[in-house]
């Protein structure tokens, strides 16, 4: 049974996630070319209207926009109140609109040239399908997205370079950014043998045992294999999720090691203790939010040792608190909207001073981390849902 203090903590974390949701949707959400029934996240704010149709348009940012809306939708189901305090369009309905608009914006098709993009969208569509089922409102669009995307991912899993998943249709680079989320997607959709093959390839080729972290990838250059040894926060997240999803004793040991590797090698000092390290703006502005999502899964994984769960949860909660405390208000449309920092260790007044252009990726990162913190309540049985 929960205590009053625990219940207050849950309400506080959920309230912060709601405010992040309202800020991001209100600031970045827009119709595609003004078309009714469409919705996408603009890449930056202030933005031009209608939404610019040039490139890049950041397909994979939209996948994480859907994921964040699904998180908000899960909380809406629990309390029967929408993320913005109203009773209009739910977060889940908005997520379905984003998924449909991605297809429209992408030339009436879901696949594109990057397998990591497709893996992220397939994961988001699968979670949206689960939310719709939980709400008693099944939707066909997520199923159609999966039917289009999963064969693409399967086609990119070849024996070249020893296995793994290609990053793009150029087929000259196999890496963790594509292989990790694809392994998780396959694990969640019942393709466990394929998921196992991908994890085995990552362990054999890209796992740094000394640092207990996964490196970036292997590139084929002039007939040679070249290791790309960069370390990124987001590469660790979906691999952690896939390990937890498969859940054998060996997987759980590797997941525990990975959490410790993140704590030792992918954090920076903040006044309250270590917070997760970030990777700037642009695509890198999403990276650490993705890791936070899967650390929240680890915090709720009862098969992991208690100290590992505690470590994962503490990293999420402390990073979310730093994002929240670093926020500022900025005039927007008819009122003011929250702006979150690009780095939890640097307040928004420095990373996004008044008058500056704010990127969607960094704001999704903060929102994702706040959603992860709202899910980290293992004492109440409120762990994150897949």
C-alpha positions, 0 to 999 in steps of 0.5 A, a space after each residue: 500500500 502506498 504512503 501519502 508521500 509516495 502518492 504525492 511523488 507520483 502526482 508531482 512526476 506525472 504533473 511535470 510530464 503533463 506540463 512537458 507534453 503541453 509545452 511541446 505539443 503547443 509549441 511544435 505541433 502543427 498541421 502539414 500544409 494546413 491540412 485538417 486531420 494532420 499533425 507533425 512536430 515542427 523541427 524548430 520554434 519559432 517556425 514558418 507556416 505551413 510546415 516546410 516541405 524541404 529536407 531534412 524533415 526528421 522522420 525519426 524525430 516524429 517516431 519519438 514524438 509518437 512515443 512521448 504521446 503514447 507515454 502521456 496517453 498511458 497516464 491519461 487512461 489511468 486517471 481519466 484526464 487528458 495531459 492538458 487538463 482538458 477533454 479534447 483530443 487525447 494524446 493517443 488520438 494525436 499520436 495516431 494522427 502523427 503516424 498517419 501524417 508521417 506516411 503522408 509526408 513521406 510520399 504515401 509510404 512508411 519506409 524510407 532509406 534508413 533502417 534505424 529510422 524505420 526501426 524507431 517508427 516500428 517501435 512507436 507504432 507497436 506501442 501505439 497499437 498497445 495503447 489503442 487496445 488498452 483504451 478499447 479503440 483498436 486502430 488499423 494504422 499502427 498495424 499497417 505501419 508494422 506490416 510495411 516496416 518489419 519486412 524492411 528491417 528483416 531485409 537489412 539483417 544479412 550475413 554481411 560483416 558477420 551479421 547485424 543490421 545495415 544502417 541505410 540502403 547504401 548497405 556499407 555500415 552496420 551499427 548499433 543505432 539500427 541493430 539495437 532498436 530492430 532487435 527490440 522491435 523483433 523481440 516485442 513482436 515475437 521474432 525472438 530468434 532474430 532478436 537473439 541473432 542481432 544481440 549476439 552480433 552486437 555482443 561479439 562485434 561492438 560490446 566494449 567489455 572494459 567499459 561495459 558499453 556498446 560502440 557505434 558500428 562497423 563500416 565497410 570501406 574499400 573491402 576492409 572492415 573499419 570499427 567506428 568506436 564512438 560511444 553514444 547514450 542512445 545506443 545503450 538504450 534499445 539494447 538494454 530494452 532488448 536484453 530485458 525483453 528476452 530476459 534470460 539469465 545471461 541477458 539480465 547479467 548483461 543488462 545489469 552490467 550495461 546499467 553500471 557501464 552507463 553510470 560509470 561512463 555516460 554521466 556528468 556531475 551535477 550539483 545533486 550528483 551525476 546526471 546523464 550526459 547529452 550530445 548537443 542539439 540536432 539528432 544528438 538532442 534526442 539521444 539521452 531521452 532515449 536512454 532514459 526511457 529504457 533505464 526506466 524499464 530497468 528500474 521496474 525490472 523485478 528480475 534485476 538486482 535491487 541495486 541495479 534497479 535503484 541505480 537506473 531509477 536514480 539516474 532517470 529521476 535525477 536527470 529529469 529533476 535537472 531538466 525540470 529545474 533548468 526550464 524557463 518560460 518564453 512568450 509563445 502565441 497567446 501566452 507563455 510556454 516552457 523551454 527545457 534545456 538542451 543539457 540537464 546540467 546547463 539551464 535553459 537560460 544559457 542553452 536557449 537564451 530568450 529570442 533563440 530558436 528552440 529545437 524539437 529534438 531537445 524538447 522531446 528529450 526533456 519530455 521523454 526523460 520526465 515521462 521516464 521519471 513518472 514511470 519510475 515508481 516500482 514501490 507502487 507497481 507503476 513501472 513503465 509499460 513496453 
